Amino acid sequence: MPASKKPDKEIKDEKTQLLIEMTASFSNEYLNEDYKELCEKLIRKMARKRNVPFLSGRIEIWAAAIIHALGSINFLFDNNFEPYASTDDICNFFGTSKSTTSQKGKIIRDMFKMNYYDKEFSTTHMNENDPFSEMVMMNGFIVPSDMLSTLKNIVLQNDLPDENGYEPKPKKHHKKMENSPDSSQTLLDAFK
Protein backbone atom coordinates (compact mmCIF):
# COMPACT_ATOMS: atom_id res chain seq x y z
CA MET A 1 0.00 0.00 0.00
CA PRO A 2 1.55 3.38 -1.02
CA ALA A 3 2.25 5.97 1.65
CA SER A 4 -0.38 8.67 1.79
CA LYS A 5 0.68 12.00 0.30
CA LYS A 6 0.48 15.11 2.47
CA PRO A 7 -2.13 17.66 1.42
CA ASP A 8 -0.75 20.73 -0.39
CA LYS A 9 -1.82 23.08 2.42
CA GLU A 10 0.10 21.05 4.98
CA ILE A 11 3.25 21.06 2.81
CA LYS A 12 2.87 24.81 2.22
CA ASP A 13 2.46 25.47 5.96
CA GLU A 14 5.52 23.35 6.80
CA LYS A 15 7.69 25.10 4.21
CA THR A 16 6.39 28.50 5.28
CA GLN A 17 7.35 27.79 8.89
CA LEU A 18 10.74 26.40 7.86
CA LEU A 19 11.48 29.52 5.77
CA ILE A 20 10.51 31.77 8.66
CA GLU A 21 12.85 29.87 10.98
CA MET A 22 15.72 29.92 8.46
CA THR A 23 15.46 33.65 7.73
CA ALA A 24 15.03 34.40 11.46
CA SER A 25 18.23 32.49 12.18
CA PHE A 26 20.14 34.59 9.62
CA SER A 27 18.52 37.79 10.89
CA ASN A 28 19.51 36.98 14.48
CA GLU A 29 23.12 36.43 13.46
CA TYR A 30 23.66 39.19 10.86
CA LEU A 31 20.72 41.57 10.79
CA ASN A 32 18.12 42.90 13.22
CA GLU A 33 14.52 42.47 14.36
CA ASP A 34 13.25 44.76 11.60
CA TYR A 35 14.62 42.47 8.87
CA LYS A 36 13.34 39.43 10.75
CA GLU A 37 9.79 40.84 10.70
CA LEU A 38 10.04 41.88 7.04
CA CYS A 39 11.22 38.39 6.08
CA GLU A 40 8.25 36.81 7.82
CA LYS A 41 5.86 39.31 6.23
CA LEU A 42 7.27 38.57 2.75
CA ILE A 43 7.18 34.80 3.29
CA ARG A 44 3.56 34.91 4.42
CA LYS A 45 2.67 37.06 1.42
CA MET A 46 4.41 34.60 -0.90
CA ALA A 47 2.48 31.74 0.75
CA ARG A 48 -0.82 33.45 -0.19
CA LYS A 49 0.00 33.43 -3.90
CA ARG A 50 -2.03 31.08 -6.10
CA ASN A 51 1.19 29.39 -7.24
CA VAL A 52 3.37 29.44 -4.13
CA PRO A 53 6.90 29.86 -5.50
CA PHE A 54 8.81 28.14 -2.69
CA LEU A 55 6.94 24.84 -3.06
CA SER A 56 9.43 23.88 -5.76
CA GLY A 57 13.21 24.15 -5.58
CA ARG A 58 15.59 24.04 -2.65
CA ILE A 59 14.23 25.78 0.42
CA GLU A 60 17.72 27.16 1.23
CA ILE A 61 17.75 29.03 -2.09
CA TRP A 62 14.37 30.60 -1.32
CA ALA A 63 15.51 31.64 2.17
CA ALA A 64 18.64 33.26 0.75
CA ALA A 65 16.62 34.90 -2.05
CA ILE A 66 14.10 36.40 0.40
CA ILE A 67 16.90 38.07 2.37
CA HIS A 68 18.61 39.12 -0.86
CA ALA A 69 15.38 40.68 -2.22
CA LEU A 70 14.77 42.65 0.98
CA GLY A 71 18.45 43.58 1.27
CA SER A 72 18.54 44.86 -2.30
CA ILE A 73 15.86 47.49 -1.68
CA ASN A 74 17.14 48.44 1.79
CA PHE A 75 20.84 48.98 0.99
CA LEU A 76 21.91 45.90 3.00
CA PHE A 77 24.91 45.41 0.70
CA ASP A 78 26.23 48.96 1.26
CA ASN A 79 28.78 48.91 4.07
CA ASN A 80 27.92 52.53 4.92
CA PHE A 81 24.56 51.31 6.28
CA GLU A 82 23.72 49.34 9.40
CA PRO A 83 23.03 46.49 9.40
CA TYR A 84 25.42 45.37 6.69
CA ALA A 85 25.75 41.92 5.15
CA SER A 86 27.30 40.89 1.86
CA THR A 87 25.87 38.54 -0.71
CA ASP A 88 28.70 36.18 0.29
CA ASP A 89 27.44 36.20 3.89
CA ILE A 90 23.96 35.18 2.72
CA CYS A 91 25.19 32.52 0.30
CA ASN A 92 27.71 31.03 2.75
CA PHE A 93 25.10 30.87 5.50
CA PHE A 94 22.57 29.01 3.33
CA GLY A 95 25.02 27.12 1.09
CA THR A 96 23.77 28.67 -2.14
CA SER A 97 25.43 30.23 -5.18
CA LYS A 98 25.44 33.98 -5.78
CA SER A 99 23.90 33.75 -9.23
CA THR A 100 21.00 31.53 -8.18
CA THR A 101 20.35 33.61 -5.05
CA SER A 102 20.31 36.90 -6.96
CA GLN A 103 18.13 35.43 -9.74
CA LYS A 104 15.52 34.19 -7.26
CA GLY A 105 15.77 37.50 -5.39
CA LYS A 106 14.95 39.33 -8.63
CA ILE A 107 11.96 37.02 -9.20
CA ILE A 108 10.67 37.94 -5.73
CA ARG A 109 11.25 41.67 -6.25
CA ASP A 110 9.44 41.55 -9.59
CA MET A 111 6.61 39.43 -8.17
CA PHE A 112 5.78 42.06 -5.55
CA LYS A 113 7.00 45.13 -7.50
CA MET A 114 9.53 45.86 -4.75
CA ASN A 115 11.77 48.89 -5.17
CA TYR A 116 13.77 51.36 -3.11
CA TYR A 117 11.67 53.13 -0.46
CA ASP A 118 8.92 50.54 -0.84
CA LYS A 119 6.22 51.40 1.67
CA GLU A 120 5.50 47.76 2.49
CA PHE A 121 8.98 46.19 2.54
CA SER A 122 11.36 48.97 3.59
CA THR A 123 13.01 48.89 6.98
CA THR A 124 11.97 51.44 9.58
CA HIS A 125 15.22 53.34 8.98
CA MET A 126 14.55 53.54 5.24
CA ASN A 127 10.95 54.69 5.72
CA GLU A 128 12.05 57.40 8.15
CA ASN A 129 14.66 58.67 5.66
CA ASP A 130 12.55 58.43 2.51
CA PRO A 131 13.27 61.58 0.49
CA PHE A 132 9.97 61.17 -1.37
CA SER A 133 7.75 61.07 1.71
CA GLU A 134 7.40 64.85 1.67
CA MET A 135 6.56 65.01 -2.05
CA VAL A 136 3.18 64.93 -3.75
CA MET A 137 2.09 64.75 -7.37
CA MET A 138 -0.12 67.61 -8.45
CA ASN A 139 -1.28 68.00 -12.05
CA GLY A 140 1.71 65.97 -13.24
CA PHE A 141 4.26 67.94 -11.22
CA ILE A 142 6.14 66.65 -8.19
CA VAL A 143 6.15 69.30 -5.48
CA PRO A 144 7.10 69.36 -1.80
CA SER A 145 3.97 68.91 0.31
CA ASP A 146 4.81 71.96 2.42
CA MET A 147 4.30 74.09 -0.73
CA LEU A 148 0.66 73.03 -1.07
CA SER A 149 -0.70 75.82 1.12
CA THR A 150 1.36 78.39 -0.82
CA LEU A 151 0.12 77.04 -4.14
CA LYS A 152 -3.45 76.99 -2.86
CA ASN A 153 -3.20 80.67 -1.89
CA ILE A 154 -1.81 81.58 -5.32
CA VAL A 155 -4.63 79.75 -7.07
CA LEU A 156 -7.26 81.32 -4.83
CA GLN A 157 -5.84 84.82 -5.33
CA ASN A 158 -6.02 84.42 -9.09
CA ASP A 159 -9.68 83.39 -8.92
CA LEU A 160 -10.95 86.08 -6.52
CA PRO A 161 -12.32 89.42 -7.69
CA ASP A 162 -9.94 92.33 -7.11
CA GLU A 163 -10.58 95.04 -4.49
CA ASN A 164 -12.95 96.92 -6.86
CA GLY A 165 -15.11 93.83 -7.43
CA TYR A 166 -13.90 93.19 -10.97
CA GLU A 167 -13.53 89.61 -12.05
CA PRO A 168 -10.15 88.71 -13.51
CA LYS A 169 -10.18 88.89 -17.29
CA PRO A 170 -9.17 85.81 -19.23
CA LYS A 171 -5.93 86.19 -21.14
CA LYS A 172 -6.49 86.90 -24.81
CA HIS A 173 -3.87 84.52 -26.15
CA HIS A 174 -5.62 81.54 -24.51
CA LYS A 175 -8.65 80.30 -26.33
CA LYS A 176 -10.84 78.37 -23.91
CA MET A 177 -12.20 75.22 -25.42
CA GLU A 178 -15.67 74.04 -24.53
CA ASN A 179 -15.83 71.13 -22.08
CA SER A 180 -12.20 71.72 -21.01
CA PRO A 181 -11.65 71.96 -17.26
CA ASP A 182 -10.59 75.30 -15.90
CA SER A 183 -6.96 74.86 -14.83
CA SER A 184 -7.42 76.85 -11.64
CA GLN A 185 -10.45 74.73 -10.74
CA THR A 186 -8.39 71.57 -11.39
CA LEU A 187 -5.74 72.90 -9.01
CA LEU A 188 -8.38 73.69 -6.41
CA ASP A 189 -9.74 70.16 -6.73
CA ALA A 190 -6.27 68.87 -5.86
CA PHE A 191 -6.58 70.54 -2.44
CA LYS A 192 -9.88 68.95 -1.52
C-alpha positions as semicolon CSV with decimal commas, in nm:
position;residue;x (nm);y (nm);z (nm)
1;M;0,000;0,000;0,000
2;P;0,155;0,338;-0,102
3;A;0,225;0,597;0,165
4;S;-0,038;0,867;0,179
5;K;0,068;1,200;0,030
6;K;0,048;1,511;0,247
7;P;-0,213;1,766;0,142
8;D;-0,075;2,073;-0,039
9;K;-0,182;2,308;0,242
10;E;0,010;2,105;0,498
11;I;0,325;2,106;0,281
12;K;0,287;2,481;0,222
13;D;0,246;2,547;0,596
14;E;0,552;2,335;0,680
15;K;0,769;2,510;0,421
16;T;0,639;2,850;0,528
17;Q;0,735;2,779;0,889
18;L;1,074;2,640;0,786
19;L;1,148;2,952;0,577
20;I;1,051;3,177;0,866
21;E;1,285;2,987;1,098
22;M;1,572;2,992;0,846
23;T;1,546;3,365;0,773
24;A;1,503;3,440;1,146
25;S;1,823;3,249;1,218
26;F;2,014;3,459;0,962
27;S;1,852;3,779;1,089
28;N;1,951;3,698;1,448
29;E;2,312;3,643;1,346
30;Y;2,366;3,919;1,086
31;L;2,072;4,157;1,079
32;N;1,812;4,290;1,322
33;E;1,452;4,247;1,436
34;D;1,325;4,476;1,160
35;Y;1,462;4,247;0,887
36;K;1,334;3,943;1,075
37;E;0,979;4,084;1,070
38;L;1,004;4,188;0,704
39;C;1,122;3,839;0,608
40;E;0,825;3,681;0,782
41;K;0,586;3,931;0,623
42;L;0,727;3,857;0,275
43;I;0,718;3,480;0,329
44;R;0,356;3,491;0,442
45;K;0,267;3,706;0,142
46;M;0,441;3,460;-0,090
47;A;0,248;3,174;0,075
48;R;-0,082;3,345;-0,019
49;K;0,000;3,343;-0,390
50;R;-0,203;3,108;-0,610
51;N;0,119;2,939;-0,724
52;V;0,337;2,944;-0,413
53;P;0,690;2,986;-0,550
54;F;0,881;2,814;-0,269
55;L;0,694;2,484;-0,306
56;S;0,943;2,388;-0,576
57;G;1,321;2,415;-0,558
58;R;1,559;2,404;-0,265
59;I;1,423;2,578;0,042
60;E;1,772;2,716;0,123
61;I;1,775;2,903;-0,209
62;W;1,437;3,060;-0,132
63;A;1,551;3,164;0,217
64;A;1,864;3,326;0,075
65;A;1,662;3,490;-0,205
66;I;1,410;3,640;0,040
67;I;1,690;3,807;0,237
68;H;1,861;3,912;-0,086
69;A;1,538;4,068;-0,222
70;L;1,477;4,265;0,098
71;G;1,845;4,358;0,127
72;S;1,854;4,486;-0,230
73;I;1,586;4,749;-0,168
74;N;1,714;4,844;0,179
75;F;2,084;4,898;0,099
76;L;2,191;4,590;0,300
77;F;2,491;4,541;0,070
78;D;2,623;4,896;0,126
79;N;2,878;4,891;0,407
80;N;2,792;5,253;0,492
81;F;2,456;5,131;0,628
82;E;2,372;4,934;0,940
83;P;2,303;4,649;0,940
84;Y;2,542;4,537;0,669
85;A;2,575;4,192;0,515
86;S;2,730;4,089;0,186
87;T;2,587;3,854;-0,071
88;D;2,870;3,618;0,029
89;D;2,744;3,620;0,389
90;I;2,396;3,518;0,272
91;C;2,519;3,252;0,030
92;N;2,771;3,103;0,275
93;F;2,510;3,087;0,550
94;F;2,257;2,901;0,333
95;G;2,502;2,712;0,109
96;T;2,377;2,867;-0,214
97;S;2,543;3,023;-0,518
98;K;2,544;3,398;-0,578
99;S;2,390;3,375;-0,923
100;T;2,100;3,153;-0,818
101;T;2,035;3,361;-0,505
102;S;2,031;3,690;-0,696
103;Q;1,813;3,543;-0,974
104;K;1,552;3,419;-0,726
105;G;1,577;3,750;-0,539
106;K;1,495;3,933;-0,863
107;I;1,196;3,702;-0,920
108;I;1,067;3,794;-0,573
109;R;1,125;4,167;-0,625
110;D;0,944;4,155;-0,959
111;M;0,661;3,943;-0,817
112;F;0,578;4,206;-0,555
113;K;0,700;4,513;-0,750
114;M;0,953;4,586;-0,475
115;N;1,177;4,889;-0,517
116;Y;1,377;5,136;-0,311
117;Y;1,167;5,313;-0,046
118;D;0,892;5,054;-0,084
119;K;0,622;5,140;0,167
120;E;0,550;4,776;0,249
121;F;0,898;4,619;0,254
122;S;1,136;4,897;0,359
123;T;1,301;4,889;0,698
124;T;1,197;5,144;0,958
125;H;1,522;5,334;0,898
126;M;1,455;5,354;0,524
127;N;1,095;5,469;0,572
128;E;1,205;5,740;0,815
129;N;1,466;5,867;0,566
130;D;1,255;5,843;0,251
131;P;1,327;6,158;0,049
132;F;0,997;6,117;-0,137
133;S;0,775;6,107;0,171
134;E;0,740;6,485;0,167
135;M;0,656;6,501;-0,205
136;V;0,318;6,493;-0,375
137;M;0,209;6,475;-0,737
138;M;-0,012;6,761;-0,845
139;N;-0,128;6,800;-1,205
140;G;0,171;6,597;-1,324
141;F;0,426;6,794;-1,122
142;I;0,614;6,665;-0,819
143;V;0,615;6,930;-0,548
144;P;0,710;6,936;-0,180
145;S;0,397;6,891;0,031
146;D;0,481;7,196;0,242
147;M;0,430;7,409;-0,073
148;L;0,066;7,303;-0,107
149;S;-0,070;7,582;0,112
150;T;0,136;7,839;-0,082
151;L;0,012;7,704;-0,414
152;K;-0,345;7,699;-0,286
153;N;-0,320;8,067;-0,189
154;I;-0,181;8,158;-0,532
155;V;-0,463;7,975;-0,707
156;L;-0,726;8,132;-0,483
157;Q;-0,584;8,482;-0,533
158;N;-0,602;8,442;-0,909
159;D;-0,968;8,339;-0,892
160;L;-1,095;8,608;-0,652
161;P;-1,232;8,942;-0,769
162;D;-0,994;9,233;-0,711
163;E;-1,058;9,504;-0,449
164;N;-1,295;9,692;-0,686
165;G;-1,511;9,383;-0,743
166;Y;-1,390;9,319;-1,097
167;E;-1,353;8,961;-1,205
168;P;-1,015;8,871;-1,351
169;K;-1,018;8,889;-1,729
170;P;-0,917;8,581;-1,923
171;K;-0,593;8,619;-2,114
172;K;-0,649;8,690;-2,481
173;H;-0,387;8,452;-2,615
174;H;-0,562;8,154;-2,451
175;K;-0,865;8,030;-2,633
176;K;-1,084;7,837;-2,391
177;M;-1,220;7,522;-2,542
178;E;-1,567;7,404;-2,453
179;N;-1,583;7,113;-2,208
180;S;-1,220;7,172;-2,101
181;P;-1,165;7,196;-1,726
182;D;-1,059;7,530;-1,590
183;S;-0,696;7,486;-1,483
184;S;-0,742;7,685;-1,164
185;Q;-1,045;7,473;-1,074
186;T;-0,839;7,157;-1,139
187;L;-0,574;7,290;-0,901
188;L;-0,838;7,369;-0,641
189;D;-0,974;7,016;-0,673
190;A;-0,627;6,887;-0,586
191;F;-0,658;7,054;-0,244
192;K;-0,988;6,895;-0,152
